[in-house]
Structure formats: C-alpha cells, structure tokens
Amino acid sequence: MPEPVKNLLLLLVSVTVALLIADGLFRLYERSARVGDSAISEAAVDLAALNYNDSAIERAGEPDQYRVLSLGDSFAYTITKYPYSYHGIAAALLDDRLADRSVRVVNLGQPSISFYQYIEAYRFWGALIDHDAVVFNIYLGNDILDVAYAHVPERVKVQDAFERFHYSLQTGQIIPARLPRKFPLRMFDYLYAWYHIWRGDIRAGDDAGTGPYNYSMLNLAEERYYAVLHKQLDTFDPAKLSALAQGYEAVGAFAAFVSEVRRSGTPVAVMLSPSELQVTPGLQQALAVRFDLDPGRYDYELPAWLVQEIFDRVDSRIPVLHLFDAFRCATDAGADLYYGTDTHWTAEGNRLAGEVLARFVGPIWFGLEDEAGTDLGCATAGPPPQETADRRQAIANLWERLQPR
C-alpha cells in the first residue's frame, strides 16, 4: 500500500476514534449532569433545579407554616418570578392577616398540561411534600381544548414534565443535557447549539428575565398570536360542544378526583382563569373582523358555567373561584393584565389574581372575616355565570357522556 494512502487511512481511523471517544465523553457528561437526578432528596426538593417556577422546599412541614400546593398549566407556572406571581401575592396578603403562622404557596405549575396531568402531578407531589391545602388552576382558554384535540398526552411522567425545555425558565441558561437531538453523534448537537447561541438564534423571548418576569415569557408574532386566539374560540362556540366532549369528560374525571382530595380532609380550591379573549371585548371584535366571524355565535362564559355545573353535580362542596368578573372589571378600567402577545398574565394580572385568591380562601380555610369597609376595587371573586336555556341544553347534551360506563 502506498505510503500516502496508508497515512490517509491512519488519519481517518484516528479521527474516527477521536470522534467516538469525544462523543462518549459528551454522553457520560449528560448522564452525570442529568437535570433533576439529585433535586429530590429525603429532606427537600429543589424545584428550581427541576425547572419549576419556585425554589427549594423542605419536604416536612413546619408547625408555624400553612403550606398550599398550587397546580395547573402555564397560567399556574406564570411568566413572573415568585414574589410577583399570584402565589407570592396571595401568600403575602394572607401572612399580613394571620398572627400565628405564615403561608407558603408552592408553585407546581407545568406548561402544556391539562386535567389528567393535574391529577398525576398532585398524586406525585402530594405524597412527597407535606401540605395543608391545595389549589388547582384551570385555564379556560385551552385546558378543555388540549384534551379534546389531543394536544397533551393523558399520562406523563411528572419528573419529565420540563424535558422539552432546553433552557432554565428561571435563569435563561442553556441546559446542555436537554438540547434537541439532531445528529447521530451527540457532540454535533452541542456544536450546532453553540453555533446558534453565538449567532443569537437561541434565546428566550424579548424582555424576558427583566424586572418581575422570568424566561418563560415569549411574545408571539402577530399572525401566530391571532391564530392561537382563533383556535381558542372553539371553547366558546356552543356548536363545537360535541367536538369538545372528551375535554369535558376530563373535567368530570378531574372534579371526581378533587372531590376525593376534599373528602380525605385536605382543603381544596379550584380557580377558573379567563383568557384574554374572554375579558377583552375589543379583542373579540378584532378577531371577528380578522377572520370574518359572527361575534353573536360565541358564549364567552359558557366553559365557566359548564365547569361549575359539572363540579356542582360531582361535589357541590368544592369551592370554585371565578376570576372573570374581576378581570373584566380591571380590563374595563384600563389595567394591563395580559403581556403583549404572550397570552399570559402580566405582573399586574398576577397581582389581581393573587388578591382575589387570598380573599377567596381566607374565610373558608382560615376563618378570616370579610374586609368590611375596605375598598377592594376589582379584586373580588365574582359569582358563577348565570344559567340560560342554551346553557341548560348544553349540559344536558354533555352530561350523559360524563357518566361512568
């Protein structure tokens, strides 16, 4: 064999062996640095390490602390840091009124989940973290749609809930072990990612990470923003109820689970969080014009009424908090409650939700009296939507499907 050919082959073999060794080292690094492996110990849980929007917490409760677990989707996760999220706001307000203990609301919200995942998440975390009560946040914009249209799986391993996020939602730092897999050799995934980081292509949304906001914020392009809202309209369209039946079946299963929790002796509350579309008439009109829609075909309080009716039929003792009136009142007063085209609550929106939540659970969990003589402005829970003939017919059409087979 000619010497040049021999040298070339030797070079190719050397390069191949070097690449395989380097790739093996990258894979060993990932295994040793896998997110969350050491975040749950016998004594504590480091929620931040798991990418939750919270900090470390002792698993055992404290005698002078009333601990509340909060579960839901991205509206429970929130785009604000803990002191500015509704969890921190509600805890601070309750602290001010309780002389003998502090309140800690633990944020266990996970983006892109729905009712079945809420059940699994509570079963997991409720067994790991001592707690005194639990609040579930239902986002009326897409929780029902996500189940009906199979946008979320019925079951998901709780520890893997943030697997698709390749950066920390709290700090914005890249998590190498979670970079997407594109190439046969893992090292090329890293090189590809670092190249795009250098170019500035991989980053959190504009304005994320500043002031009260974390890195889960992401303003959508205008076309995408309106497309998301357009899809949410199905939730408020009575003609779409048959298509959404599986979503409401999930509501029924979830209500039955919450009832089990309540009957076990754990105080519960269920929060119904409105979408921007529900509480902003100007946005409703803009959407109607953009997509040539008949605005009269939509009932923006229909899902809240149906959810309340389902909960009442399953267990009328489950407290359900309606935020619609508070958010509509504040929106009409000029408050900026939803962040740009992100669709989630601003710090101001979180503050309003936290104030309403604290005033809602104060009497039922702590026996606190109403704040008589205090001007609460918009920050009060509203009543459930009123019954109408069309809504009665809607629940009649759904209820048979909700019964156990």
Buried (B, 14 or more C-beta within 10 A) or exposed (E): EEEEEEEEEEEEEEEEEEEEEBBEEBBEBBEEEEBBEEBBEEEBBBBBBBBBBBBEBEEEBEEEEBBBBBBBBBBBBBBBBBEBBBBBBBBBBBBEBBEEBBBBBBBBBBBBBBBBBBBBBBEBBBEEBBBBBBBBBBBBBBBBBBBBBEEBEEEBEBBEBBBEBBBBBBBBEBBBBBBEEEEEBBBBBBEBBBEEEEEEEBBBBEBBBEEBBBBBBBBBEEEEBBBBBBBBBBBBBBEBBEEBBEBBBBBBBBBBBBBEBBEEEBBBBBBBBBBBBBBBBEBBEBBBEBEEBEEEEBBBBBBBBBBBBBBBEBBEEBBBBBBBBBBBBBBEEEBEBBBBBBBBBBBBBBBBBBBBBBBBBBEEBBEBEEEEEEEEEBBBBBEBBEEEEEBEEBBEBBBEEBEEE
